[in-house]
Amino acid sequence: MKNSFRFTILLILPLIGLSQSDTEVTHDSLKVQELDEVMVTATRTVRQLSSLPLPAQIIGKKEIQRINSQRLDDLLNEQTGLITVSEFVGGAGIQMQGLDSQYTLILIDGVPLIGRSAGTLDISRISVGNIKQIEIVKGASSSLYGSEALGGVINIITDRPKDAGFKSNIRYRYGTFNTHDANINLNYKKEGLSINTFINRNSSDGYQFANAANLNTVDPYSNYTFNTKVDYAINAKTNLLASARYYLQDQEYAPTEDEAGEITINEWNTQFKLDHEYNDRWSSYFEFYATRYKADEFLNTLEDNTFFSNSDYNELLIRPEIRASFAPNENHSFFGGLGMDHETLNRTDFSTNPRFNSPFVYLQYEGSPLDKLNVILGARFDGHSDYDSQFSPKAALRYELNDKIDLKGSVGYGFKAPDFRQLYFDFTNGFVGYTILGYNAVNTKIPELDQDGQISTIVVPISEYNGALRPENSVAYNFGTTFKPFSRLKFEVNLFRNDIQDLIDTRLIANKTNGQGIFSFYNVNKAYTQGLEFNTSWKLNNEFSISGGYQLLFAKDKDAQNAFKDGEVFARLSPSSPSFQLTEDDYFGLFNRSRHMANLKIFYSIEKWNLDMNLRGTYRSKYGLFDTNGNSYLDNFDEFVNPYSIWDWAINKTF
């Protein structure tokens, strides 16, 4: 097993516009601690975390600051059941309960981020410098959030000013590989008006693990984040929120030893929200959200610096939404909404410039029919201009056995719509000559290629592409319990299973006259992920606390499992050795999944010195990235990445 160790010292310099007493600092800290126990993501209403009948977690601002993570992927990687996995062009996606990162919805202040150019949203582009808390909901959440919430939701709540006057702070961090991270936070609050402005710059010279000329594991980059949020209380019952965020990234790009270029990413988000409380029972919300993600990439040949290739990606999402809540009494409440998603994409290697319209409506009931029983029932309907409509129900309940033990369980339906790439891709590799077509491009492109004499045989009749590519869908089950023998000690256990159907995969649909193939997407696979999550926390006193977590995971393709069971799969120990039959026990599961993951965190603070320190560790057992013996499955005779652990020790001193 390999281990790595990292050590960090962070110095914090506050710049105070108005005088601030020690009493005010203590008061502010207590307020944050109380707010950290309140969650809005699980039900889209304000709920105490401990009262939720769903597997949910909050990472508070105090923990975020003490851990000293720079980007979101570093922070999430230390949470039970979550693991960041490397994706396209060095990006990082998040795997939750064994489900791929494309099945987890990422929100900022309740609205979605876009830019899944390769099916995965790169969370390393998100700075944590202005985050108040991160809310994590596990299990299918399409009943409230629609597509991409098949596996769960991660909502990043940004900060708001709490105290009157002008306040600011600067944070700077320097690391190996000439890594710089600088934050500026500016806060202003007076009566009903509050303004927060956040600026971040993050850069690195990159690094490499392998000794290959011109090839880095991470290429040099610099990125900037600008975020402003204005909150204005028009009167006692009406509130207006306006926010804007801009992200810019420039990164060198050298995928091979013969080509090099650059990737530029421009992203902006704008959000306007108007809340009004009519009376103690009725409230309404109007929200307008727009965001654009644009990525430009070019490559030149290194030998003569001539143009080699370029790629453009330009995605736009516009969403108006109206919501309302009604509480007839303190034991029952209803929450619902309707809206429309309008999406467009202009991208290199697409057969068309697609435009999607997706209206949606949802309704949720929360209530306590019995004294110790809490119930949530909800459903959402999503229409779509390019695929079948989806109905997503969900039910959850929590029963309090006594003041120390509660039981909770949930079942829900989740779905993920086919992305633009799976529908409209039209790409031919200039060197090798193979072609990849989106599902909707097959009916027009195959006849064109056939007429041009580029097709030798058609493997799959194009009539099979007359219908629509179905959304991937899943039924998620979660059952857990919480045990608190006393207020400072807590144990949590959650059993989960995700049954996934209509997974979208690629297949050969035709052979070309150049000896290469034409591939497209289709619905085929069924899979499941199941396992156990365990969390515990113990706060010995106000200075010392310890917490830990563990996940046991089984993630398998059902068709592959049947093939092993029926004796249809063989393997070789070497290319020249004879093949032998594999059994069901030899099937390890899906790629890039570890059977065991664990984490440990120890925090200690000395308040009179304004000093705190922490030791944190994560463990990941072996996992396989590729089939190495030629049978297309991951079995016990393939090569695996060895188990490893990462340990971080951080010291924080505030002046």
C-alpha positions in Angstrom: 0.0 0.0 0.0 1.3 3.4 -0.9 1.0 6.4 1.4 1.4 10.1 0.8 1.7 13.0 3.3 1.0 16.7 2.9 1.7 19.5 5.3 0.1 23.0 5.1 0.5 26.2 7.1 -2.0 29.0 6.4 -1.8 32.5 7.6 -4.9 34.6 7.6 -4.9 38.4 7.5 -8.3 40.1 8.1 -8.7 43.7 6.9 -11.5 45.3 8.9 -13.2 48.4 7.7 -14.9 49.0 11.1 -13.6 48.2 14.6 -14.4 44.7 15.8 -14.3 43.6 19.3 -13.5 40.1 20.6 -17.1 39.6 21.7 -18.3 40.1 18.1 -15.9 37.5 16.8 -17.2 34.9 19.3 -20.8 35.8 18.4 -20.2 35.4 14.7 -18.6 32.0 15.2 -21.5 30.7 17.1 -24.0 31.9 14.5 -22.2 30.0 11.8 -22.1 26.9 13.8 -25.9 27.1 14.3 -26.5 27.7 10.6 -24.4 24.8 9.6 -27.1 22.4 11.0 -29.7 23.8 8.7 -30.2 22.3 5.2 -32.3 23.4 2.2 -31.2 21.1 -0.6 -32.9 17.8 0.5 -36.4 19.3 0.4 -35.9 22.8 -1.0 -37.3 24.1 2.3 -35.4 24.9 5.5 -34.9 21.8 7.6 -32.8 20.8 10.5 -30.3 18.2 9.3 -31.0 15.8 12.1 -34.7 15.7 11.2 -34.3 14.7 7.6 -35.5 11.2 6.5 -32.8 11.1 3.8 -29.1 10.3 3.7 -27.7 13.9 3.9 -24.6 15.6 5.1 -23.4 19.2 5.6 -19.8 20.5 5.4 -19.7 23.7 7.4 -17.7 26.8 6.9 -15.6 26.2 10.0 -14.5 22.8 8.7 -13.8 24.2 5.2 -11.5 26.9 6.6 -9.7 24.5 8.9 -9.0 21.9 6.2 -7.5 24.6 3.9 -8.6 23.0 0.7 -8.3 25.3 -2.4 -10.7 23.6 -4.8 -14.0 21.7 -4.3 -12.5 18.4 -5.5 -10.0 18.3 -2.6 -12.7 19.0 -0.1 -15.2 16.4 -1.3 -12.6 13.7 -1.6 -12.5 13.5 2.2 -16.2 12.7 2.7 -17.6 9.2 3.2 -19.0 7.7 0.0 -17.4 10.3 -2.3 -14.3 10.0 -4.4 -13.0 12.3 -7.1 -11.9 10.6 -10.3 -9.8 12.0 -13.0 -11.7 12.9 -16.2 -11.2 14.6 -19.5 -8.2 16.9 -19.9 -7.2 16.5 -16.3 -10.6 17.5 -14.8 -12.1 15.9 -11.7 -15.6 14.5 -11.4 -17.2 13.2 -8.2 -18.3 9.6 -7.8 -21.2 9.1 -5.2 -22.3 5.7 -3.9 -20.4 4.1 -6.8 -22.2 6.0 -9.5 -20.3 7.9 -12.2 -19.9 11.6 -11.8 -22.2 12.3 -14.7 -25.1 11.2 -12.4 -24.5 13.7 -9.7 -26.1 17.2 -10.0 -23.8 20.1 -8.9 -25.5 23.3 -7.8 -24.3 26.7 -6.7 -26.9 28.4 -4.5 -29.6 26.0 -5.8 -29.0 26.5 -9.5 -27.1 24.0 -11.8 -23.6 24.4 -13.3 -23.2 23.3 -16.9 -20.2 22.5 -19.1 -20.2 18.7 -19.2 -18.2 18.7 -22.4 -17.2 15.0 -22.0 -20.2 13.9 -19.9 -18.6 15.0 -16.6 -18.5 18.4 -14.9 -15.1 19.3 -13.7 -15.5 20.3 -10.0 -11.9 21.4 -9.7 -12.9 24.7 -11.3 -14.8 25.7 -8.2 -13.0 27.7 -5.5 -14.0 27.1 -1.8 -13.0 30.6 -0.6 -16.5 32.0 -0.4 -18.5 28.9 0.5 -20.7 29.0 3.6 -21.5 25.4 3.6 -21.8 22.4 1.2 -25.0 20.3 1.3 -24.8 16.7 0.1 -27.9 14.6 -0.6 -27.4 10.9 -1.6 -29.8 8.9 -3.6 -32.1 9.7 -6.5 -33.3 13.3 -6.3 -35.0 13.7 -9.7 -38.4 14.3 -7.9 -37.1 17.8 -7.1 -34.2 18.4 -9.5 -34.9 16.4 -12.6 -32.2 15.1 -14.9 -28.6 14.5 -13.7 -29.8 14.0 -10.1 -30.0 10.2 -10.6 -27.3 9.6 -8.0 -27.6 12.6 -5.8 -27.1 16.4 -5.4 -24.3 18.6 -4.1 -25.3 22.1 -3.4 -22.7 24.8 -2.8 -24.1 27.6 -0.6 -22.0 30.8 -0.9 -21.5 33.3 1.9 -23.5 36.3 2.9 -22.5 39.1 5.2 -23.8 38.6 8.8 -22.6 41.7 10.7 -23.3 45.4 9.9 -20.6 47.5 8.2 -17.8 46.8 5.8 -15.4 43.9 6.4 -12.9 42.2 4.2 -10.2 39.6 4.4 -7.3 38.3 2.2 -6.1 34.7 2.1 -3.0 33.6 0.3 -1.5 30.1 -0.1 1.7 29.0 -1.8 2.5 25.4 -2.6 4.9 23.1 -4.5 5.0 23.3 -8.4 4.7 27.1 -8.0 1.1 26.9 -7.0 -0.6 30.1 -5.9 -4.0 30.6 -4.5 -5.2 34.1 -3.4 -8.7 35.1 -2.2 -10.2 38.5 -1.5 -13.6 38.6 0.3 -15.4 42.0 0.6 -18.6 42.2 2.7 -21.0 45.1 3.3 -24.2 45.1 5.3 -26.5 48.0 6.3 -30.1 47.6 7.3 -31.9 45.5 4.6 -29.0 45.6 2.1 -26.0 43.1 2.0 -23.3 42.8 -0.6 -20.7 40.1 -0.9 -17.9 40.2 -3.5 -15.3 37.4 -3.9 -12.2 37.3 -6.1 -9.9 34.3 -6.5 -6.8 33.6 -8.5 -5.4 30.0 -8.7 -2.4 29.0 -10.8 0.3 26.3 -11.1 3.2 25.4 -13.2 1.8 21.9 -13.5 3.5 18.6 -12.7 4.2 15.2 -14.1 4.4 11.7 -12.6 6.0 10.0 -15.7 9.3 11.0 -17.3 7.9 11.6 -20.8 9.0 14.6 -22.8 6.4 17.4 -23.2 3.8 15.4 -21.3 2.5 16.6 -17.9 0.1 14.9 -15.6 -1.4 18.4 -15.1 -0.4 21.1 -17.6 0.4 24.7 -16.4 -2.8 26.7 -15.8 -4.2 29.9 -14.3 -7.8 30.6 -13.5 -9.8 33.5 -12.0 -13.2 33.5 -10.2 -15.3 36.7 -9.7 -18.5 36.4 -7.7 -20.9 39.1 -6.4 -24.1 38.6 -4.5 -26.6 41.4 -3.6 -29.4 40.7 -1.1 -32.0 43.4 -0.5 -35.0 43.3 1.8 -37.6 45.4 0.1 -39.8 45.2 3.1 -40.5 42.7 6.0 -42.1 40.2 3.6 -40.4 40.7 0.3 -36.7 40.0 -0.5 -34.7 40.4 -3.7 -31.5 38.5 -4.5 -29.2 39.1 -7.5 -25.9 37.3 -8.1 -23.3 37.0 -10.8 -20.3 34.7 -11.2 -17.6 34.7 -13.8 -14.9 32.1 -14.3 -11.9 32.2 -16.6 -9.2 29.5 -17.2 -6.2 29.4 -19.4 -4.3 26.1 -19.5 -1.5 24.8 -21.7 -2.5 21.6 -23.4 0.0 18.9 -24.6 -1.8 15.6 -25.1 1.1 14.0 -27.1 4.8 14.6 -27.7 4.1 16.0 -31.1 1.3 18.5 -30.5 0.8 21.3 -28.0 -1.7 24.1 -27.6 -4.0 25.8 -25.2 -7.5 25.5 -23.6 -9.5 28.6 -22.6 -12.7 28.3 -20.6 -15.1 31.2 -20.1 -18.1 30.7 -17.8 -20.7 33.1 -16.4 -23.8 32.6 -14.2 -26.6 35.1 -13.3 -29.4 34.6 -10.9 -32.3 36.8 -9.9 -34.8 35.7 -7.2 -37.8 37.4 -5.7 -39.3 36.0 -2.5 -42.6 37.1 -1.0 -44.4 35.9 2.1 -48.1 36.6 1.9 -49.0 35.4 5.4 -47.9 32.7 7.9 -49.2 30.0 5.5 -48.4 31.1 1.9 -45.1 32.1 0.3 -44.0 32.4 -3.3 -40.7 32.6 -5.2 -39.8 33.7 -8.7 -36.4 32.8 -10.0 -34.6 33.5 -13.3 -31.3 31.9 -14.0 -29.0 32.0 -17.0 -25.5 30.5 -17.6 -23.1 30.0 -20.4 -20.1 27.7 -20.6 -17.6 28.2 -23.4 -14.4 26.2 -24.0 -12.0 26.8 -26.9 -9.1 24.4 -27.7 -6.4 24.5 -30.3 -3.4 22.3 -31.1 -0.3 23.0 -33.2 2.4 20.6 -34.3 5.6 21.1 -32.3 7.9 20.4 -35.3 7.0 23.4 -37.4 4.3 25.2 -35.2 1.6 24.8 -37.8 -2.1 24.5 -37.1 -3.2 20.9 -36.2 -6.7 21.1 -34.9 -9.2 23.1 -32.9 -12.4 22.4 -30.9 -15.1 24.7 -29.7 -17.9 24.1 -27.1 -20.5 26.8 -26.4 -23.4 25.8 -24.1 -26.3 28.1 -22.9 -29.0 27.4 -20.3 -31.9 29.7 -19.5 -34.3 28.7 -16.7 -37.3 30.7 -15.4 -39.0 29.1 -12.4 -41.9 29.8 -10.1 -42.3 28.1 -6.7 -44.9 28.3 -3.9 -45.2 26.8 -0.4 -48.3 26.3 1.7 -48.4 25.2 5.3 -52.0 24.7 6.6 -50.6 24.0 10.1 -47.3 23.2 11.8 -47.5 19.5 11.0 -48.2 19.6 7.3 -46.7 21.6 4.4 -46.8 21.6 0.6 -44.1 22.8 -1.8 -44.3 23.0 -5.6 -43.1 24.7 -8.7 -43.0 24.8 -12.4 -40.5 26.1 -15.0 -38.8 25.7 -18.3 -35.2 24.8 -19.3 -34.0 26.2 -22.6 -30.7 24.8 -23.7 -28.5 25.4 -26.8 -25.1 24.1 -27.8 -22.7 25.0 -30.6 -19.9 22.5 -30.8 -17.3 21.2 -33.2 -18.0 17.8 -34.6 -21.8 18.0 -34.2 -24.3 17.2 -37.0 -26.4 20.2 -36.0 -26.7 23.0 -33.4 -29.2 21.5 -31.0 -31.8 23.4 -29.0 -33.8 21.7 -26.2 -36.9 22.8 -24.4 -37.9 21.0 -21.2 -40.9 22.2 -19.2 -41.2 20.7 -15.7 -43.6 20.7 -12.7 -43.1 19.2 -9.3 -45.0 18.9 -6.0 -43.9 17.8 -2.5 -45.6 17.0 0.8 -43.9 17.1 4.1 -45.7 16.1 7.3 -45.8 14.4 10.6 -49.0 12.2 10.7 -47.8 10.7 14.0 -45.9 12.3 16.8 -42.6 10.6 16.1 -43.0 10.0 12.3 -42.0 12.4 9.6 -42.9 11.7 5.9 -41.9 13.2 2.6 -43.8 12.4 -0.6 -42.9 14.1 -3.9 -43.0 13.7 -7.6 -41.9 15.7 -10.7 -42.8 15.6 -14.4 -40.3 16.6 -17.0 -41.3 17.0 -20.6 -38.7 17.3 -23.4 -38.5 18.2 -27.0 -36.1 15.3 -27.9 -36.8 12.3 -25.6 -39.7 10.7 -23.8 -41.2 12.5 -20.8 -40.2 11.4 -17.3 -42.2 11.0 -14.1 -40.0 10.9 -11.0 -41.7 9.9 -7.6 -40.0 9.7 -4.2 -41.0 8.7 -0.7 -39.0 9.0 2.5 -39.8 8.6 6.2 -38.1 9.0 9.5 -39.3 7.4 12.8 -37.8 8.5 16.2 -37.7 5.4 18.4 -36.5 7.6 21.4 -34.3 10.6 22.0 -31.2 8.5 21.1 -32.2 6.3 18.1 -34.0 7.0 14.9 -34.7 5.0 11.7 -35.1 6.4 8.2 -35.6 5.1 4.8 -36.3 6.4 1.3 -37.0 5.1 -2.2 -36.9 7.3 -5.3 -36.7 7.3 -9.1 -33.9 9.2 -10.8 -33.1 9.7 -14.4 -30.4 11.3 -16.6 -31.3 12.6 -20.0 -29.1 11.8 -23.0 -26.6 14.6 -23.4 -25.9 16.6 -26.5 -22.9 14.4 -27.4 -24.9 11.1 -27.3 -27.5 12.6 -29.6 -25.7 14.8 -32.1 -22.0 13.8 -32.2 -20.5 13.6 -35.7 -16.8 12.9 -35.4 -14.3 11.1 -37.7 -10.7 10.6 -36.5 -8.4 12.1 -39.0 -5.5 9.7 -38.3 -7.2 6.3 -37.7 -10.4 6.8 -39.7 -13.1 5.6 -37.3 -16.4 7.5 -36.9 -18.6 8.2 -33.9 -22.2 9.3 -34.5 -24.8 10.5 -32.1 -28.0 8.6 -31.9 -30.0 11.3 -33.8 -27.3 11.6 -36.5 -27.4 8.0 -37.6 -30.5 8.2 -39.9 -29.0 11.0 -42.0 -25.3 10.3 -41.8 -25.2 6.5 -42.6 -27.0 7.0 -46.0 -24.6 9.8 -46.9 -21.5 7.7 -46.1 -23.0 4.7 -47.9 -23.7 6.8 -51.0 -20.1 8.1 -50.9 -18.8 4.5 -51.0 -17.3 4.7 -47.5 -19.3 1.8 -46.0 -18.6 -1.9 -46.7 -21.2 -3.5 -44.4 -24.0 -2.3 -42.2 -24.0 -4.2 -38.9 -27.1 -2.7 -37.2 -30.1 -1.8 -39.4 -30.6 2.0 -39.2 -34.3 1.3 -38.6 -33.3 0.6 -35.0 -32.5 4.3 -34.8 -36.0 5.5 -35.8 -37.1 5.9 -32.2 -35.7 8.0 -29.4 -32.7 7.3 -27.2 -34.2 6.7 -23.7 -32.9 8.4 -20.6 -30.9 6.4 -18.2 -32.9 5.7 -15.0 -32.5 4.3 -11.6 -34.5 3.3 -8.5 -32.5 4.2 -5.4 -33.1 2.6 -2.0 -31.6 3.9 1.3 -32.2 2.7 4.8 -30.3 3.9 7.8 -30.2 4.6 11.5 -28.7 7.3 13.8 -27.6 6.5 17.3 -26.6 9.3 19.8 -25.8 7.8 23.2 -25.1 11.4 24.3 -24.9 14.8 22.7 -21.2 14.8 21.8 -21.1 11.3 20.3 -23.0 10.1 17.2 -23.0 6.9 15.0 -24.7 6.7 11.6 -25.2 3.7 9.4 -26.8 3.7 5.9 -27.5 0.8 3.6 -28.0 1.7 -0.1 -28.8 0.2 -3.5 -29.1 1.8 -6.9 -30.7 -0.3 -9.6 -29.9 1.3 -13.0 -31.5 0.6 -16.3 -31.1 1.8 -19.9 -27.5 2.7 -19.5 -26.2 4.3 -22.6 -23.3 2.6 -24.3 -21.6 2.5 -27.7 -21.6 -0.2 -30.3 -20.4 -0.9 -33.8 -23.2 -0.2 -36.3 -21.2 -0.3 -39.6 -17.8 -1.2 -41.1 -16.0 1.3 -43.4 -14.1 0.5 -46.5 -10.9 1.7 -44.9 -11.1 -1.1 -42.4 -12.3 1.0 -39.5 -15.7 1.1 -37.8 -18.7 3.4 -37.3 -20.0 3.6 -33.7 -23.1 5.0 -32.1 -24.9 5.1 -28.8 -27.8 2.9 -27.6 -29.6 1.7 -24.5 -28.4 -1.7 -23.3 -26.9 -2.2 -19.9 -28.4 -2.8 -16.5 -26.2 -2.3 -13.5 -26.4 -1.8 -9.7 -24.3 -0.3 -6.9 -25.0 -1.4 -3.4 -23.2 -1.2 0.0 -22.9 0.3 3.4 -21.9 3.7 4.8 -20.8 4.2 8.3 -20.0 7.6 10.0 -19.1 8.5 13.5 -18.2 11.8 15.3 -17.1 12.5 18.8 -16.6 16.0 20.2 -14.6 15.5 23.4 -14.7 19.2 24.4 -14.7 22.6 22.7 -11.1 22.1 21.6 -10.8 18.5 20.5 -13.0 16.4 18.1 -12.6 13.3 16.0 -14.7 11.8 13.2 -14.4 9.0 10.7 -16.3 7.2 8.0 -16.2 4.0 5.9 -17.9 2.8 2.7 -18.3 -0.8 1.5 -19.2 -0.9 -2.2 -20.3 -3.5 -4.7 -20.8 -2.1 -8.2 -21.5 -4.5 -11.1 -22.9 -4.7 -14.6 -25.8 -7.3 -14.5 -25.1 -8.5 -18.1 -21.5 -9.0 -17.3 -22.4 -10.8 -14.1 -24.6 -13.2 -16.0 -21.9 -13.8 -18.6 -19.5 -14.9 -15.8 -22.2 -17.0 -14.2 -22.9 -18.8 -17.5 -19.2 -19.6 -18.1 -18.9 -17.3 -21.2 -15.9 -15.3 -20.0 -12.2 -16.5 -20.3 -8.8 -15.0 -19.4 -5.1 -15.5 -20.0 -2.2 -14.8 -17.6 -0.1 -13.8 -20.6 -0.6 -13.3 -24.4 1.1 -16.7 -25.0 -0.5 -18.7 -22.2 -3.7 -20.8 -22.7 -7.0 -19.3 -21.8 -9.1 -20.6 -18.9 -12.7 -20.2 -17.9 -13.7 -17.6 -15.2 -16.4 -18.0 -12.6 -18.9 -15.5 -11.2 -16.6 -15.0 -8.2 -13.8 -13.8 -10.5 -15.9 -10.8 -11.7 -14.7 -7.8 -9.7 -17.2 -5.2 -10.9 -17.3 -1.8 -12.7 -14.1 0.0 -13.5 -12.6 2.6 -11.2 -14.5 1.5 -8.1 -12.9 0.5 -4.8 -14.5 -2.1 -2.6 -13.4 -0.2 0.6 -12.9 3.5 1.3 -12.4 5.2 4.7 -11.5 8.6 6.2 -10.4 9.9 9.6 -10.3 13.5 10.8 -8.8 14.9 14.1 -9.2 18.6 15.0 -7.6 20.5 17.8 -7.8 24.2 18.6 -6.2 26.6 21.1 -8.5 29.6 21.1 -6.3 31.9 23.3 -3.6 31.6 20.7 -6.0 31.8 17.7 -4.4 28.5 16.6 -5.9 25.3 15.3 -4.5 22.2 13.7 -5.9 19.0 12.2 -4.8 15.6 10.9 -6.8 14.0 8.1 -6.4 10.8 6.3 -8.2 8.9 3.5 -7.9 5.3 2.4 -8.8 3.7 -0.9 -8.5 0.0 -1.6 -7.5 -1.4 -5.0 -9.4 -0.6 -8.2 -9.0 -1.4 -11.9 -9.0 1.2 -14.6 -8.7 -1.0 -17.7 -9.2 -4.5 -19.0 -5.7 -5.9 -19.3 -6.4 -9.5 -20.4 -8.6 -8.9 -23.4 -12.0 -10.1 -22.3 -13.5 -6.6 -21.9 -14.4 -7.1 -18.2 -12.7 -6.3 -15.0 -11.8 -9.6 -13.3 -9.5 -10.7 -10.5 -6.8 -11.5 -13.1 -6.6 -8.0 -14.4 -4.0 -5.4 -13.3 -5.2 -3.1 -10.4 -4.1 0.1 -8.9 -2.6 -0.7 -5.5 -4.4 0.5 -2.3 -3.2 3.8 -1.0 -3.8 6.4 1.7 -3.3 10.1 1.8 -2.6 12.0 5.0 -2.8 15.8 5.5 -1.6 17.8 8.5 -2.6 21.5 8.6 -1.9 24.3 11.0 -3.9 27.6 10.9 -2.9 30.8 12.7 -5.1 33.9 12.6 -3.5 37.3 13.3 
